[in-house]
Each structure stands twice: as structure tokens, then as C-alpha cells.
Amino acid sequence: MGAKELLGSRASPSARLQLLSSPRTADGTNVYLVRDGGTSVLKVSPPAYPDAIEEMVEKAKLARQALGERLGSCIPVPIDQWRTNGVSCGLFEELVPISKNRLIRFAQRKRITPLVLRWLRDIASLDRGPNRDAISYLNALAGCPFEPLRLAADRALAEINANALVLRSTVIHGDLWLGNVMLDPSGERDFMIIDWGGSSVDELGIFDLVKFAESARLSPRALNAELAAHAERLGCSLPQTRIYLVAALGYIWHNLNQFPAEKFAMMADNNLRTLEKALDA
């Protein structure tokens, strides 16, 4: 589809689209740079999942509301949204991804990482109440076909029963890595975080921290310090952050959608290895 067909009366006849990214899975979105005097970003749902943008925007708004004005200000909301040819679309401000240049990327990562980590600590401090689904997520993971994950889930369930541990809910992004951390070209905001389609306002923490730590190349000792800070805020011991991570992986397993099971297993194994190295640091 061309600019006129996608944008309709929202753009001038001279508007041009540049494809920035196309979906890798059936539920992925097409992303375009819109040039029409200024620049903006257009996201278009795939025909197989025509409500994808609407659902992502709704989740982003819920997360902003749950986090409040200060913590939620890094979540972009659309300039405009509409439907065309049966699919939902959203027009967003243009943000700048972290550079692919090795030296620039290193400097940007060094500046942004502590800011995102502080943001995650603040989110962990928000009391969203007990998580009522953690046991069912762990039971689901205990029945998965991947033995290391089954064993991890069984261990987590045993520890919960032995210690009468109640896991707390928190706001999660669900795919927090450097590729979803963007820069504000105006410089007014330290960072922005995109792609809230897998987010929830009442799920389990620690997963976002571990996933971000992997992409930001946080050392095991540095991650250990962050895990300790999160444990204090969650009201659990440092080793019990493992239970949070396993339960969060159970939530993802329970909601795989188009995410291949084998890729999930590889990701989960990496997450658990990262956590164990940090706990041993």
C-alpha cells in the first residue's frame, strides 16, 4: 500500500513512505518512516492480526496509567490512530534508535544503562498487590517439553510451598532490550521505550531486568547488585529472585502466541544462566 492509501487525508499528496522494518512473525507489524514536511513513524498491523496496533496502544496507555506521570513519561503514545483496509494503524513521533556504530553505541549504552536500571528499580517499588496467577504459570512451565525448565519450575513451586512465599505483581514490558530503548532527538527525555504489545500491568518482575542486563552487557556483579535492590523492593531474599524469573518465564510460556517454542526455550535457558551467574557473583 502507498502513502495515500495508508495515510489518507492525514498527509499531503507529496508524502512519502520508507519501510524501516517488516514483520518476522505473523503478528509482527510493518514500520514506515513518513516524510511529509517533517518526519514521523507509521506502524501498520498485519492482515492476520488486524488489531495489533490498537492492542499495543491500549497496553501502552494502561502501563502509562499504572506507572504514573514520572515513570510513564518514557512510553510513547500515538499522534493519531485509525483503521484502513481492515487493519489498525498508528502514527508516532520519530525517535532515534541506539547507534550501530560500535564506538557511539558503547557511549550511548554506558549513559543509558544506569538510567534504565534506575527506572526498573522504581517500577519494582510500586505495590501492585499479590500475583494470583504465579502458581498456574509455574504449573504450566512444569508441564512444558523442555526438561531444564520443568526442573526449574518444580524447584520454584517447592520453594514457594516451603516458605509460604507470595509473589508480588508489577508492571512489565515483556521485551526490554536495547533495541526497544530509543533516544529522544529533542534531548528533553533521557530515553523512550517502544513496543509495549507484550506488556502487562499485573505480572511478574525480574524478567525485564535480566533481559535488559543481557543486552546491555551488565557484568554478573552489577546484575547481582540490581537483583538485590529488586529483592528488597519485592520483599523477598536475593535467591528468591530466581522464583520470580521462573514464574515470569511461565507467564511467557503460557502466552507464546507466535513466538516459537524452541526459541523460547533457548531464551529462557540463557535468562536462567545469566541469573545464576549473577547470584554466584
C-alpha positions as CSV (number, residue, x, y, z in Angstrom):
1,M,0.0,0.0,0.0
2,G,1.2,3.5,-0.8
3,A,1.3,6.7,1.3
4,K,-2.1,7.9,0.1
5,E,-3.8,4.5,0.8
6,L,-2.3,4.2,4.3
7,L,-2.4,7.8,5.5
8,G,-5.5,9.0,3.6
9,S,-6.2,12.7,4.3
10,R,-3.7,12.8,7.2
11,A,-0.9,13.5,4.7
12,S,-0.3,15.8,1.7
13,P,-0.1,14.3,-1.8
14,S,3.7,14.6,-1.7
15,A,4.0,12.4,1.4
16,R,6.5,9.5,1.1
17,L,7.0,6.3,3.0
18,Q,10.2,4.5,3.7
19,L,10.0,0.9,5.0
20,L,12.0,0.7,8.2
21,S,11.2,-2.8,9.3
22,S,8.9,-5.7,8.2
23,P,7.5,-8.4,10.5
24,R,9.4,-11.6,11.2
25,T,6.3,-13.4,12.6
26,A,2.7,-13.4,11.6
27,D,1.7,-11.0,14.3
28,G,4.5,-8.5,13.6
29,T,4.0,-5.0,12.2
30,N,5.2,-3.0,9.3
31,V,7.0,0.2,10.3
32,Y,7.5,3.1,8.0
33,L,9.2,6.5,8.2
34,V,6.8,9.1,6.9
35,R,8.3,12.1,5.2
36,D,5.7,14.9,4.9
37,G,7.4,18.2,5.7
38,G,8.6,16.7,9.0
39,T,9.1,13.1,9.8
40,S,7.1,10.6,11.9
41,V,6.7,6.9,12.2
42,L,3.8,4.8,10.9
43,K,3.1,1.4,12.3
44,V,0.6,-0.9,10.5
45,S,-1.0,-4.1,11.8
46,P,-0.6,-7.3,9.6
47,P,-3.7,-8.7,8.0
48,A,-3.5,-11.8,10.1
49,Y,-3.7,-9.7,13.3
50,P,-5.6,-6.5,12.2
51,D,-6.0,-5.2,15.8
52,A,-2.3,-5.5,16.7
53,I,-1.6,-1.7,16.8
54,E,-4.9,-0.9,18.7
55,E,-4.0,-3.6,21.3
56,M,-0.4,-2.3,21.6
57,V,-1.6,1.3,22.1
58,E,-4.1,0.2,24.7
59,K,-1.5,-1.7,26.6
60,A,0.9,1.2,26.4
61,K,-1.8,3.5,27.8
62,L,-2.5,1.1,30.7
63,A,1.2,0.9,31.5
64,R,1.5,4.7,31.5
65,Q,-1.5,5.0,33.8
66,A,-0.2,2.3,36.2
67,L,3.3,3.9,36.3
68,G,2.2,7.4,36.8
69,E,3.3,10.6,35.1
70,R,7.0,10.4,36.0
71,L,7.8,6.7,35.3
72,G,5.3,6.5,32.4
73,S,6.6,9.5,30.5
74,C,9.1,7.3,28.6
75,I,6.2,5.3,27.0
76,P,5.2,6.9,23.6
77,V,1.6,7.1,22.6
78,P,0.4,7.8,19.1
79,I,-0.1,11.2,17.5
80,D,-3.0,9.6,15.7
81,Q,-4.5,6.2,15.1
82,W,-7.1,4.8,12.7
83,R,-8.1,1.8,10.6
84,T,-7.6,1.3,6.9
85,N,-8.3,-1.7,4.7
86,G,-9.4,-3.5,7.9
87,V,-6.2,-3.1,9.8
88,S,-5.3,-0.7,12.6
89,C,-2.6,1.9,12.2
90,G,-0.8,4.3,14.5
91,L,1.3,7.4,13.7
92,F,4.1,8.1,16.3
93,E,6.7,10.7,16.8
94,E,10.1,9.8,15.3
95,L,12.6,8.5,17.9
96,V,16.2,7.6,17.3
97,P,17.5,4.1,17.8
98,I,20.8,3.4,19.6
99,S,23.6,3.7,17.0
100,K,25.0,0.7,15.2
101,N,28.4,2.4,15.2
102,R,30.5,0.5,17.7
103,L,32.1,3.5,19.5
104,I,28.9,5.6,19.5
105,R,26.8,2.6,20.7
106,F,29.3,2.0,23.5
107,A,29.0,5.6,24.7
108,Q,25.2,5.6,24.4
109,R,24.9,2.3,26.2
110,K,27.1,3.5,29.0
111,R,24.9,6.6,29.5
112,I,21.5,5.0,29.1
113,T,22.1,1.7,31.1
114,P,22.1,3.2,34.6
115,L,19.0,5.4,33.8
116,V,17.0,2.4,32.6
117,L,18.2,0.4,35.7
118,R,17.1,3.1,38.0
119,W,13.7,3.2,36.2
120,L,13.3,-0.6,36.7
121,R,14.1,-0.2,40.4
122,D,11.4,2.5,40.7
123,I,8.9,0.2,39.0
124,A,9.8,-2.6,41.4
125,S,8.9,-0.2,44.3
126,L,5.3,0.1,43.1
127,D,3.0,-2.1,45.1
128,R,0.6,-3.8,42.6
129,G,-0.5,-6.4,45.1
130,P,-0.1,-10.2,45.2
131,N,0.2,-12.1,41.9
132,R,-2.7,-14.6,41.8
133,D,-1.5,-16.4,38.7
134,A,2.1,-17.3,39.6
135,I,1.3,-20.8,40.6
136,S,-0.6,-21.6,37.5
137,Y,2.2,-20.2,35.4
138,L,4.7,-22.4,37.2
139,N,2.5,-25.4,36.8
140,A,2.2,-24.7,33.0
141,L,6.0,-24.4,32.8
142,A,6.4,-27.7,34.8
143,G,4.4,-29.4,32.0
144,C,6.5,-28.0,29.1
145,P,8.6,-30.3,26.9
146,F,11.9,-28.8,28.0
147,E,13.5,-30.6,30.9
148,P,15.6,-27.8,32.4
149,L,12.6,-25.5,32.5
150,R,10.4,-28.3,34.1
151,L,13.0,-28.8,36.8
152,A,13.3,-25.0,37.4
153,A,9.5,-24.8,37.7
154,D,9.3,-27.7,40.1
155,R,12.0,-26.2,42.3
156,A,10.3,-22.8,42.3
157,L,7.0,-24.5,43.3
158,A,8.6,-26.4,46.1
159,E,10.3,-23.2,47.5
160,I,7.0,-21.3,47.4
161,N,5.3,-24.1,49.3
162,A,8.1,-24.4,51.8
163,N,8.3,-20.7,52.5
164,A,4.7,-19.7,52.0
165,L,6.0,-17.1,49.6
166,V,3.5,-14.8,47.9
167,L,4.9,-13.2,44.7
168,R,4.1,-9.6,44.0
169,S,2.7,-8.2,40.8
170,T,4.4,-5.4,38.9
171,V,4.3,-3.6,35.5
172,I,6.3,-5.5,32.9
173,H,7.4,-4.6,29.4
174,G,8.0,-8.1,28.3
175,D,10.7,-7.5,25.7
176,L,13.0,-5.0,27.3
177,W,16.3,-5.0,25.4
178,L,18.4,-2.2,23.9
179,G,16.6,-2.5,20.5
180,N,13.4,-1.2,22.2
181,V,15.2,1.6,24.0
182,M,15.1,4.8,21.9
183,L,16.6,8.3,22.2
184,D,14.6,11.5,22.1
185,P,16.0,13.7,19.3
186,S,14.9,16.8,21.2
187,G,17.0,15.7,24.2
188,E,14.2,16.6,26.6
189,R,13.8,12.9,27.7
190,D,16.6,10.6,28.7
191,F,15.2,7.6,26.9
192,M,11.9,6.2,25.4
193,I,10.8,2.6,25.4
194,I,8.8,1.3,22.5
195,D,6.9,-2.0,21.6
196,W,4.5,-2.5,24.5
197,G,2.5,-5.2,22.8
198,G,3.7,-7.8,25.3
199,S,3.3,-5.7,28.4
200,S,1.1,-6.2,31.4
201,V,0.4,-4.1,34.5
202,D,-0.1,-7.0,36.8
203,E,2.6,-9.6,36.1
204,L,6.0,-10.7,37.5
205,G,9.2,-8.8,37.7
206,I,12.9,-9.7,37.3
207,F,12.5,-10.9,33.7
208,D,12.7,-7.4,32.3
209,L,15.8,-6.7,34.4
210,V,17.6,-9.9,33.3
211,K,16.7,-9.4,29.6
212,F,17.9,-5.8,29.7
213,A,21.0,-6.7,31.6
214,E,21.9,-9.3,28.9
215,S,21.5,-6.8,26.0
216,A,23.3,-4.0,28.0
217,R,26.2,-6.4,28.8
218,L,25.9,-5.9,32.5
219,S,28.5,-7.8,34.5
220,P,27.4,-10.6,36.9
221,R,28.4,-8.5,39.8
222,A,26.5,-5.4,38.6
223,L,23.4,-7.6,38.0
224,N,23.8,-9.0,41.4
225,A,23.5,-5.5,42.9
226,E,20.4,-4.8,40.8
227,L,18.8,-8.1,41.8
228,A,19.5,-7.3,45.5
229,A,17.8,-3.9,45.0
230,H,14.8,-5.5,43.4
231,A,14.6,-8.2,46.1
232,E,14.4,-5.6,48.8
233,R,11.6,-3.8,46.9
234,L,9.7,-7.0,46.3
235,G,10.1,-8.2,49.9
236,C,12.0,-11.4,49.1
237,S,15.5,-12.7,49.5
238,L,18.1,-12.4,46.8
239,P,18.0,-16.2,45.9
240,Q,14.2,-15.9,45.7
241,T,14.5,-13.6,42.6
242,R,15.1,-16.9,40.8
243,I,11.5,-17.8,41.6
244,Y,10.3,-14.6,40.1
245,L,12.2,-15.2,36.9
246,V,11.0,-18.7,36.6
247,A,7.4,-17.7,37.2
248,A,7.7,-14.9,34.7
249,L,9.0,-17.4,32.1
250,G,6.0,-19.5,32.9
251,Y,3.8,-16.5,32.1
252,I,5.6,-16.1,28.7
253,W,5.3,-19.9,28.0
254,H,1.5,-19.6,28.8
255,N,1.3,-16.7,26.3
256,L,3.7,-17.7,23.5
257,N,1.3,-16.7,20.6
258,Q,3.6,-16.6,17.5
259,F,6.9,-17.0,19.5
260,P,8.4,-20.4,18.5
261,A,8.6,-22.7,21.5
262,E,12.2,-23.7,20.7
263,K,13.3,-20.1,20.6
264,F,11.6,-19.5,23.9
265,A,13.4,-22.4,25.4
266,M,16.8,-21.0,24.3
267,M,15.9,-17.6,25.6
268,A,14.8,-19.0,28.9
269,D,17.9,-21.1,29.3
270,N,20.0,-18.0,28.7
271,N,18.0,-16.0,31.2
272,L,18.4,-18.6,33.9
273,R,22.2,-18.9,33.2
274,T,22.5,-15.1,33.4
275,L,20.7,-15.1,36.7
276,E,22.7,-17.9,38.2
277,K,26.0,-16.3,37.3
278,A,24.8,-13.1,38.9
279,L,23.6,-14.8,42.1
280,D,27.1,-16.5,42.4
281,A,29.0,-13.2,41.8
